C-alpha cells in the first residue's frame, strides 16, 4: 500500500514580504496569491525499521533508524523536521519510505520548499489517519520550517499550498486569516490569457535577501518600511481590481508593486532582471514582478493581449525561457494506492 500527496505551487501577485516577521507581527501583512498547476509530490510506503527519504530532484537519500536522532546538516532537513515532529509527538514506532518530487526547479520563487513540506505533512497525516484541516497543515508546516529547522522566510507559501485557489491572506501576530476569493472562471481565463511567465534563472540566495529585509525593518530603515507599507496597500487594491475585472489596472498595480518591492532589500533585482523587465515593458507588458523573494527564478507579466506575442519574443531574446501555467483551485490532497 502506498500513499501519495500533492500540494500546488503558487504565484504571489502582491504583498509578498509583508508576511515575514517581524514586520507582519508588528504592522500586519497582507498577500494576494493563487496556486498554479505545478505541484510538489510526496509518496509514502509504510513498513520497515527505518525512515528513508529520497528526493528525486536533488538525487539525495537519507536513512535513519526509528530511534536515531536526526542530524540537521542541510540534506533534506525539512523532511527530517516533519518526520521528527510526528515521531516525537505521536510516538511513531513503524518506519516508512518516502519519495519527494517537485515540478519546479529549486529556487524557482514558486513556494516549492513549503509545498514539499505541506505535501509531506499531508501524506504522513493520511498514513496515521489524522484529520488535519488546511489551517492546521499550514501552521505545522510553518512551525517545522521556520521554528524547528530555522529556515528564514515568510508565512504565505504554507497557507497557499494547503488551501489552494485565489486567496487574500492576512497576517497578524499569532493569527493568519485566509480569505478565499470567488473568482469567476471567465475572469481566470482572461487573466491567464493576459499573462506571460518566464524562467529567468539566476542564483537566488534566498536567506540572505530575507535577512536583509528583516534587518532593514529592525533598524527602522524608513525607505524599506515605507515600501512594505505600500506593498500591503497595493495588495488590497490588486484584490479589488481583480474582482472587478480591471486587468489593465491590475497590471499597473503590479508594476507599482515591483518598484516598491525592490526597495525592501538589496539583491531583489539585478541588472539582468532590470534589463529583462524593461524589455518586456517596452514590448507591451503593463507590469510584472519576480514570483518569489527576488534575485532570480520566475517572472510574470500582465500584457495587452494584442502585444502578448511581442512580450514573449522579447523575453526569449533576453535569454529567459517562456513557460505556460494555469491557475488551480485545489489545495493539498492525499490519497491511497493499493
N, C-alpha and C positions, 0 to 999 in steps of 0.2 A: 504494500500500500504506500502511496506517495501523496504528499500534499503540495500543491502549487499555489503561489500567490503572486499577484502583480499590483504594483502601485504606479499611478501615472506621474510623469514628469510635468513640469509647469512652466508657463511663461508669466512673468511678472510685468504688468503694464505700468503701474505707478505706486509710489510709496516705498519701494524697496530701500532698505537701510534704516527706515524708521521702526522696523521690527527688531532691531538689535539693541540689547541692553548696553549701557544704562539709559539711552535716550527713551525707549518705549516705557521704561519703568517710571521715569520722572515726568515726561511730557506726553506720553501716549503716542502710539503709532497706528498707521492705517495702510493697508496694501490692497490693491486691486489686482487679481490674477485669474488665470484659467489654466486648467490642465489640458494636455495635448495627447495625441495618440502615439506617444512613445512611453515605454514602461521600464520599470525595474522589476525583475523576477527573482523569486526565491522558491526553490524546490526542496522539500524536506522528506527524508526517508528514515522512518523510525527504526530503532533497534541498534544493538551493539553496546560495547563497553567504553565508548569514547565519543567525543564531539569532533566531527570532521567537517570543515568548511572549505569549499573550493570556489574561488572567484574565476569565472571563465574569462572575464575582461582583463584581469591582472595576471592570469596564469599563476595563481598563488594558492597554496593549500596550507591549512593549519590542522593539527590533530592534538587533542588534549584528552587525557583520562577524565572520567566523570568527576573525580575529586581533585584533579590537578588545578593549582592556581593559574590563572591566565597571566601571561606576560604581555604587557601593552608596549609593543615595540614598533608600531607603525604598520604592521602587517595585519590587515583585516580586523583592526581594533573595534570597529563598530559592531561587527558580528560577535566578537568576544563579549562586548558590553551587553548585547541583547541576551545571549545565552547565559551570561553570568547573572543577569537580573533574574531570569526565570529560575535558574538553578538555585540561587540564594534564597529567593522569596517563596518559591513553591516546592523546594526540596526535590527537584527532578532527579530521579535515580536511574533513568534509562537514557542511553546515548542516542544520537542520530547523525545522519549525514545531510549536509546542505550544499546545494549548488546555487550560486548567485550569478546573475547576468543583467546587464544594463543596455538599453537600446542607444544610449548616448555615450560619447567618449568621456573619460574623466576630465573635469574642468570645463564642462560644457556650459555651465551657468543655468542649467535647467532644473536644479534641485535634485540631482541624481543621487547624491550621498544620503540625503534624508529619505528619498523614495526607496532606496535599498533597505534602509533601517525600518521604515514603515512596513515594507513587504515582508521582511524577516519577522518582525513582531507579529504580523497577521498570521504568518504560516505557523509559528510556534504556538500562538494562541489557539489556532484551529486544531493543531495536534493535541493540545492539552484540553480542548473543548472549553475554552474560556470565552464568555460572551463580552468581548470588548467593543465598545462603540467607537465611532471615529474620533471623538474628543479624547477618549482615554488612550487610544493608539497614538494620536499625535502628541499628547502630553508625555507618554512613556518614551517616545522617540526623542523628544526634546531633552528630557531628563537624561537619557542614556548618552546622547551625542554631546550635549553642552556641559552637563554637570558631572557625569561619571567618566566619560572619555576625554573631556576637556577640549573638545573641538570648538573653536570660536565660530560664531555665526549668529544668525537671527532665528526667528520663530515661524516665518511664513511657510517654509518648504514642507514642514511636517504636517501642517494643517491642510495645505493644498493637496498633498498626496493622499491623506486619509479621507478627505471629503470629496474631492473631485469637483469638476464643473467651474463655472464662473462664480467667484466669491469676493466679497468685500470684507476683509478680515481686520478687526480692531484689536489692538494690544494695549493692555494696561498692566500695572504691577500686579502679578498674581492672577490675572484673568485674560483669556482670549475669547473673542466672540466672532464666530463665523457666520456672516450674513450671506446666504445663498441667493444669487440673483436669478430672477426668472427672465432669461433672455430668449426671445422667440427664435425658432430655427432660422427664419429668414434673415434676422439680424446677424446670426452666427455665420451663415453662408456668405453674406455680403462682406463681413469683416474678414473672413478667410480669403475672399477674392481680392480684397484691397491690400493684403499683407504680403510682404516678401521676407523670407527667412534666409539667413546666410551664416555659414560657419566660417568665422574669420580666423580660427586657430589662435595661436599665441600662447605663451606660457603664463598662466594665471597663478600668482602667489596669493591665494585667497585669504589665508590667515593674516598676511601682512597688511593687506588693504583694509580688512575689517578692524584690525588692531589700530591702524592709523585713524580710522573713523571714530573708534571708541576713545582714543587718546585726544582727538580734536574736541570731542564733547566734554570729556573730563577737564580739559584745560580751558574750557569756555572759549573756544575759537569761534568768534562771532560769525564769521563768514560761513563756516561749516554748519553751525547750528541754524542759521537763517536758511541755508539750503535744505536742511532736513525738515524744518517747519514748512517750507514751500512745497516740498515733495508730498508731505502729508495732505496739505490743502489741495494740491493738484490731483491727488488720488481721488479725493471726493468729487472734484469737478469732472474727472475722467469717467467715474461711475455714472454721473448724470448724463454726460454726452453719449455714453454707450447705450444707456436705457432709452434715450430719446432718438437714437439712430443718427446722431450728428457726427458722421465719420470724419469729415474734414476737421471739425473742431477737436475731435479725439486725437487726430494726428498732430495738430498744433500743440495740444497739451502734452503729447508725448515728447515733442521737441523741447518744450519748456522744461519738462521733467529731466531730460537728458542734460540740458545745460546746467540745471541745479545739481544733478547727481555728481557731475564732475567736480563740483566744489566741495564735496564731502570729505574727500581724501585724495592724496596723491596716488597715482597708479591706476585709477579707474579708467582713464583713457590714456592714449599714447599717440604719437604722430601717425602711425599706421592706421589706427582706428579713426582718428580725426579725418585723415585723408579719405578713407572709405566712406565715412558718414557724409562728408561734404560732397563727394561724387554722387552719392545716392540722392541727396537733396537737389543737386543741380540737374539730375536726370528725371525728377518728378516725385521723389518721396516728400511727403509733407512733414513727417517726423519719425523718429525711431529711437532705439536705445539698445544697449547691451542687456541680455536677458538676466544676467546674474550680477555679482558684485562688481565686475569690471575686469579690465586687463586682457580680455580675450573671451573665447567661447563663441556663442551665437549672438547675432544681432538680428533685429527685425525692424521693419519699416511699414508705415501706412502710406499708401500711394494713391495718386489719381489713377483710377483703373485704366484710362486710356494710355498712360505712360508707365504702367507696371512693367511691361516688357523692357522698356528703356532702363528702368531701375535695375532689373535683374541682369541686364547686359553690363551695366556699369559695375555691379558687384563682382561679376565674373572677371572683368578686365582688371580689377584691383586685387585679384588673387584669392577671392573668397569662393566658397562652394555654396551655390544656391540649393536649398532643400525645400521639401514640402511637408507641412504639418497640417493636421486638422484638430479642432478642439473636441474634447470629450467631456461627458457629464459624469462619468463613473469615477468613484474613488477606489481605494484599495479593496481588493477582493481575494478570497482564498477558497480553494475547492479541493476535493478529494479525488484521487485517481486509484482505481482498483489495480 
